[in-house]
Amino acid sequence: MKGIKDGALIEVIKSGKWDDAAVKQQLAAFSNIEQQARYYRVKYYFDLSKVLTPEQRQQVQQDLAQALE
């Protein structure tokens, strides 16, 4: 993944030297990945809802509400 260095956060801890820029860069990269995952999840449910019956849409909405609790 772009911007993510494998083990970079562990290396900061092991080194005993705080690297503010490296930590912030890694955390920002993780945030970008999480944002992309949320985007694709919303897009998936949007596309799915276009082919479902009203009853099926209601069931999916209920399932999503339970999953987000």
C-alpha positions in Angstrom: 0.0 0.0 0.0 1.1 3.5 -0.8 2.8 5.3 2.1 2.9 2.3 4.4 6.2 0.9 5.5 6.0 -2.5 7.0 7.0 -2.5 10.6 7.8 1.3 10.7 5.8 1.9 13.9 7.4 -1.1 15.7 10.8 0.2 14.6 10.2 3.6 16.2 9.3 1.9 19.5 12.3 -0.5 19.3 14.7 2.3 18.5 13.9 4.3 21.5 13.9 7.4 19.4 10.7 9.2 18.6 10.2 10.1 15.0 7.2 12.3 14.9 7.1 12.6 11.1 7.4 8.9 10.5 4.6 8.1 13.0 2.3 10.7 11.6 3.0 9.5 8.0 2.2 5.9 9.0 -1.0 6.9 10.8 -2.1 9.0 7.9 -1.5 6.1 5.5 -3.6 3.8 7.7 -6.4 6.5 7.8 -6.4 6.6 4.0 -6.8 2.9 3.7 -9.7 2.9 6.2 -11.3 5.7 4.2 -11.0 3.8 1.0 -12.5 0.7 2.6 -15.5 2.7 3.9 -15.9 4.2 0.4 -16.0 0.9 -1.3 -18.4 -0.5 1.4 -20.8 2.4 0.9 -20.5 2.1 -2.9 -21.2 -1.7 -2.7 -24.4 -1.2 -0.6 -25.5 1.7 -2.9 -25.1 -0.5 -6.0 -26.7 -3.4 -4.3 -29.7 -1.4 -3.2 -30.4 -0.5 -6.9 -31.3 -4.1 -7.7 -33.1 -5.1 -4.5 -36.9 -5.1 -4.0 -38.2 -2.7 -1.4 -38.5 -5.5 1.2 -34.9 -6.6 0.5 -33.7 -3.0 0.9 -35.4 -2.7 4.2 -33.8 -6.0 5.4 -30.3 -4.8 4.3 -30.9 -1.5 6.1 -31.9 -3.4 9.3 -28.8 -5.6 9.0 -26.6 -2.6 8.5 -28.1 -0.8 11.5 -27.4 -3.9 13.7 -23.9 -4.2 12.4 -23.2 -0.6 13.3 -24.5 -0.8 16.9 
